[in-house]
């Protein structure tokens, strides 16, 4: 549950735009208990982008504190290495390890017996490790070893700090466990990872904020002070739906959203800001008026140059009710910002903040030919009506789910 700050009665009574109102929800409960994390031996030093046995500074090129790089495999869509260290040879994916922003770096190293995951350290954070949708461990370290692996298989992991890592984020890593650790097999596995990543032509990012109820009304205490045109005796059409992984089309109605498309074969990217039509009715069901909110302050952009492997993007949503004040102390509405590092191979990092109303959802779609993969990055339920006003309650932190 968010922390609701005491606010003056006047502010509480002027903070909320009408068409975004809905009944209060309880935030989803936190993850359950999980076993303590196993200790990784191949740990990424996020300052240097190289592997060591401790995550501390490497000794030098090719000799990294007990770990030797036996082969660098630089592709057009991925970067991998064959490493030798404690426990023998491993294949490491370093595609995200070279991100310009050190806070976005992450990597994995795998043999036929284990997978080692690494991500940036955040002071005071307790991290949850998910394998698929199952919580398998918690740790205060910035690395983890999974020994429950099957040779020759692919596994998706997500790392999230939940509410304890307010400066952290979410990492989604898709690992490939080699059939064995012979140099030939590791090289063949790296080639397969590269070939699969090259099949992805683009990645689509979709954020939507929506009202789950069929109808929304203005609470009586706010009727006179909200500044909105239609209050007492009126109701507003909600989106009337739950979460959906559909990218577009029927059943994806929302109050505000953005769809951004990153092309992996060219530098041009696209984005499509959207708002839903706000419809007002009398409480007896008679239609009164409709209007669309402005998309002027909804944005999506690439923050780094095209390289065919990874790209940083940023999304911003700021939308107000079209029948309510657009400026001044009464201005309030949907607000969210997120930063992502997308990798062509399906790995990603995301961090961000959002007003905890209404419902929110964030998805990634990896396109290959006429098909696509789909992964849920973030979902959150509305916590309080007051959260539509920035001073009213703390913003939520993106910190659950992952991987596409």
Secondary structure, 3 states (H helix, E strand, C coil): CCCECCCCHHHHCCCCCHHHCCCCCCCCCCCCCCCECECCCCEEECCCCEEECCCCCCCECCECCCCEEEEEEECCCCEEEEEEECCEEEEEECCCCCCCCHHHCEEEEECCCCEEEEECCCCCCCEEEEECCEEEEEECCCEEEECCCCCCCEEEEEEECHHHCCCCCEEEEEEECCCCCCHHHHHHHHHHHHHHHHHCCEEEEEEEEECCCCEECCCHHHCCCCCCCCCCCEEEECCCCCCCCCCCCCCCCCCEEEEEEEECCCCCEEEEEEECEEEEEECCCCEEEEEECCCCCCEEEECCCCCCCEEEEEEEEEEECCCCCCCCCCCCEEEEEEEEEEECCCCEEEEEEECCCCEEEEEEEEEECCEEEEEEEEEECCCCHHHHCCCCECCEECCCCCCC
